[in-house]
C-alpha cells in the first residue's frame, strides 16, 4: 500500500482513461478481430482474454457487495478518482476489476477509470511490485487535486504471496499455476478484496 509521490498522473491521463464499459467494449472489439490489448499478440493471449471476458461477465452478474462495505462506500463524501492499470489478457485483472466497478457504482463520489499498462509504462513503472510490472494496479486519487491517497494490487490480501510461492514451485507447470490461481478466486468469492477495501476506504476518508 505504499504511496508513489512522483507518478505522472494528471488530469489529461484521467480524462483520456476509459470507463469500465469502454474497457469492456474495447476488449470485445479486439476479440472480434482475433486480438487482445497490448503489443504482444498470440493465439494464447487471445484465448486468455476470451476466458477473461467470461469471468468478467460472471462477476458483473453475480457480485454482491457486503452491507458493511456498501455503508462505507455510501459514507464517501468527497470526489475520488480510482485509476486502474490493466490489460485485457490479465487473469487477475478480470477477477478484480468487475468488483472495483461494483464498488464505484455504489458511490456517487467515486469515478473508476482504466488505462492500459503497455500504453502507460511511465505510470506503471511508478507502481512496480517487487520490481515487476504486475497488474492490475489500483491508485486512489483525490478527485479534485489528484493527490494520491493510496494504492492496491495486484492481488487481494495476502494472496500475492501465495500466488508467487506457487509460481516458484518447480513441480507446478504454468497451466497448473493458473488453475490454482483461478480456483482461489472462485473459492474466495470476492471476500478478500471486499475486506481490503472496507479498510482502505476508511483510511482514505
C-alpha positions as MATLAB code, in Angstrom:
seq = 'XXXXXXXXXXXXXXXXXXXXXXXXXXXXXXXXXXXXXXXXXXXXXXXXXXXXXXXXXXXXXXXXXXXXXXXXXXXXXXXXXXXXXXXXXXXXXXXXXXXXXXXXXXXXXXXXXXXXXXXXXXXXXXXXXXXXXXXXXXXXXXXXXXXXXXXXXXXXXXXXXXXXXXXXXXXXXXXXXXXXXXXXXXXXXXXXXXXXXXXXXXXXX';
ca = [
       0.000    0.000    0.000;
       2.956    2.333   -0.409;
       2.441    5.775   -1.862;
       4.307    6.792   -5.029;
       4.537   10.560   -4.966;
       6.232   11.024   -8.334;
       3.725    9.180  -10.525;
       2.889   11.210  -13.650;
      -0.887   11.080  -13.218;
      -2.513   14.332  -14.259;
      -5.919   15.496  -15.456;
      -5.094   14.542  -19.043;
      -4.464   10.937  -18.022;
      -7.731   10.812  -16.083;
      -9.768   12.486  -18.833;
      -8.436   10.130  -21.503;
      -8.775    6.984  -19.381;
     -11.569    4.519  -20.109;
     -14.706    3.840  -18.144;
     -15.406    0.204  -17.283;
     -17.980   -0.006  -20.088;
     -15.495    1.420  -22.576;
     -12.863   -1.069  -21.417;
     -15.235   -3.994  -21.864;
     -16.282   -2.794  -25.326;
     -12.647   -2.382  -26.387;
     -11.832   -5.937  -25.349;
     -14.903   -7.291  -27.154;
     -13.985   -5.389  -30.318;
     -10.424   -6.670  -30.287;
     -11.584  -10.225  -29.662;
     -13.890   -9.991  -32.686;
     -10.710   -9.302  -34.683;
      -8.837  -12.175  -33.040;
      -6.755   -9.784  -30.944;
      -6.243   -8.620  -27.373;
      -4.847   -5.470  -25.795;
      -1.134   -4.708  -25.818;
       1.659   -5.081  -28.368;
       2.198   -8.824  -27.870;
      -0.328  -10.785  -29.876;
      -0.694  -14.568  -29.978;
      -3.399  -17.215  -30.021;
      -2.597  -17.932  -26.396;
      -3.033  -14.311  -25.316;
      -6.302  -14.079  -27.229;
      -7.554  -17.245  -25.544;
      -6.671  -15.839  -22.110;
      -8.687  -12.747  -22.994;
     -11.656  -14.821  -24.156;
     -11.696  -16.631  -20.808;
     -11.387  -13.304  -19.010;
     -14.475  -11.937  -20.738;
     -16.435  -14.897  -19.363;
     -15.004  -14.252  -15.893;
     -15.890  -10.564  -16.025;
     -19.390  -11.288  -17.286;
     -19.963  -13.750  -14.449;
     -18.667  -11.311  -11.835;
     -20.761   -8.485  -13.295;
     -23.834  -10.664  -12.834;
     -23.057  -12.375   -9.538;
     -21.023   -9.995   -7.369;
     -22.869   -8.769   -4.306;
     -21.204   -6.216   -2.065;
     -21.338   -6.789    1.677;
     -23.672   -4.464    3.552;
     -20.787   -3.157    5.658;
     -18.786   -2.276    2.533;
     -21.796   -0.604    0.908;
     -22.212    1.503    4.025;
     -18.609    2.691    3.888;
     -18.904    3.467    0.178;
     -22.057    5.475    0.783;
     -20.249    7.405    3.520;
     -17.698    8.720    0.982;
     -18.366   12.449    0.816;
     -15.641   13.758   -1.483;
     -14.795   13.067   -5.138;
     -12.366   10.186   -5.673;
     -10.750    9.003   -8.898;
      -9.951    5.308   -8.919;
      -7.368    4.668  -11.621;
      -6.555    1.075  -12.568;
      -3.655   -0.059  -14.749;
      -4.707   -3.194  -16.610;
      -4.677   -5.302  -19.796;
      -7.372   -7.494  -21.290;
      -5.270  -10.673  -21.154;
      -4.577  -10.424  -17.419;
      -6.462  -13.021  -15.383;
      -6.060  -11.169  -12.086;
      -7.473   -8.028  -13.674;
     -10.517   -9.959  -14.859;
     -11.084  -11.318  -11.351;
     -10.812   -7.958   -9.590;
     -11.858   -5.081  -11.841;
     -15.563   -6.053  -12.012;
     -15.623   -5.933   -8.203;
     -13.982   -2.500   -8.217;
     -16.624   -1.391  -10.688;
     -19.406   -2.601   -8.385;
     -17.835   -0.582   -5.570;
     -17.566    2.550   -7.694;
     -21.199    2.195   -8.764;
     -22.223    2.140   -5.090;
     -20.949    5.708   -4.531;
     -21.892    8.875   -6.381;
     -18.474   10.302   -5.457;
     -16.267    7.612   -6.991;
     -15.216    7.523  -10.635;
     -13.497    4.371  -11.908;
     -11.041    4.875  -14.775;
      -8.842    2.335  -16.575;
      -5.652    2.641  -18.595;
      -3.682    0.002  -20.455;
      -0.338   -0.867  -18.930;
       1.685   -1.048  -22.123;
       0.394    2.332  -23.293;
       1.352    3.926  -19.970;
       4.643    2.396  -18.873;
       5.687    5.716  -17.343;
       2.840    5.341  -14.859;
       3.223    1.585  -14.462;
       6.878    1.952  -13.553;
       5.933    4.132  -10.577;
       3.896    1.241   -9.143;
       6.049   -1.838   -9.514;
       5.531   -4.929   -7.360;
       8.845   -6.456   -6.325;
      10.369   -4.808   -9.374;
       7.783   -6.213  -11.787;
       5.001   -4.626  -13.822;
       2.277   -6.648  -12.123;
      -1.338   -5.771  -12.856;
      -3.976   -4.819  -12.016;
      -2.570   -1.875  -10.107;
      -5.044    0.471   -8.470;
      -4.381    4.078   -7.437;
      -6.851    6.137   -5.393;
      -6.662    9.865   -6.108;
      -8.401   12.888   -4.686;
     -10.895   13.726   -7.418;
     -10.133   17.442   -7.323;
      -6.404   17.751   -6.647;
      -5.360   14.299   -7.974;
      -3.277   13.880   -4.835;
      -2.522   10.208   -4.324;
      -4.345    8.765   -1.325;
      -3.285    5.146   -1.625;
      -2.760    2.085   -3.797;
      -3.854   -1.533   -4.006;
      -2.943   -4.592   -6.055;
      -2.129   -6.619   -7.917;
      -3.936   -9.216   -5.772;
      -6.192   -9.165   -2.690;
      -4.957   -9.561    0.862;
      -2.027  -11.933    1.261;
      -2.863  -13.749   -1.973;
       0.082  -12.124   -3.748;
       2.467  -14.039   -1.505;
       0.609  -17.311   -2.057;
       0.492  -16.830   -5.818;
       4.205  -16.111   -6.023;
       5.025  -19.128   -3.869;
       3.014  -21.316   -6.218;
       4.701  -19.740   -9.224;
       8.130  -20.542   -7.782;
       7.177  -24.179   -7.160;
       9.201  -26.241   -9.683;
       6.600  -29.005   -9.512;
       3.850  -26.760  -10.889;
       3.538  -26.000  -14.599;
       2.284  -22.570  -15.672;
      -1.049  -24.162  -16.563;
      -1.330  -25.744  -13.106;
      -0.326  -22.437  -11.502;
      -3.043  -20.583  -13.419;
      -5.577  -23.224  -12.424;
      -4.694  -22.813   -8.732;
      -4.857  -19.040   -9.124;
      -8.391  -19.020  -10.504;
      -9.513  -21.734   -8.096;
      -8.508  -19.454   -5.241;
     -10.619  -16.648   -6.677;
     -13.578  -18.997   -7.151;
     -13.403  -20.179   -3.538;
     -12.816  -16.668   -2.150;
     -15.924  -15.272   -3.905;
     -14.587  -11.665   -3.725;
     -14.491  -11.798    0.089;
     -10.853  -10.707    0.409;
     -10.949   -7.771   -1.983;
     -14.103   -6.521   -0.289;
     -12.418   -6.754    3.116;
      -9.362   -4.936    1.751;
     -11.471   -2.034    0.577;
     -13.509   -1.770    3.745;
     -10.252   -0.916    5.488;
      -8.834    1.267    2.707;
     -11.921    3.405    2.196;
     -11.910    4.263    5.877;
      -8.242    5.299    5.578;
      -8.954    7.489    2.543;
     -11.785    9.403    4.149;
];
